[in-house]
């Protein structure tokens, strides 16, 4: 199946992303205790969506740059000591990563891959080499395979009511892992389009 990945640029696209987040996080998984998952960081973020051939948003993720405000994960884990110790000056948090549960099993790898390619390209474009996120403890192996490292002790995330861990990705060090993943995706026969760019070959992202 062909998927299109793009930056959210309209209110309609943003509302579709929010709707997907609400259906998955709040209605299906019961997170946020019935509240909306929309927060003040949405206004500081660059959002990306995955769109299927029927023009339905089937995936979303956001990129929140560091700045005067604390990042969402710092509610539970302060990054200041870590970034100073590592000499990191420009960084971002990746969060609200959601895939529609109705995406066919055969496509549940290509959709995340396309979204993370959007994040990777945006990080390079903005001069951001370091990305942070939180992962449910049980999902850590999936993130470590693409280059994320656990950087602290797990904590209880009260929004998700699950044990989560802070993780860090060095973009440059993860590049080889990205190339490997790209090669593997090319063999699946799934076509992916980022923005308006046509794939050079099947699975090119």
Secondary structure, DSSP 4 states (H G I P E B T S, - for coil): --EEEEE--SHHHHHHHHHHHIIIIIIIS-GGGGS----GGGGGEEEEEEE-TTS-EEEEEEEEE-SSSPPGGGGTS--HHHHHHHT--SEEEEEEEEE-TTS-GGGTTHHHHHHHHHHHHHHHHTT--EEEEEEEGGGHHHHHTTT-EE-S--EEETTTTEEEEEEEEEHHHHHHHHHHHHHHHHTTT--EEETTBPPSSTT--
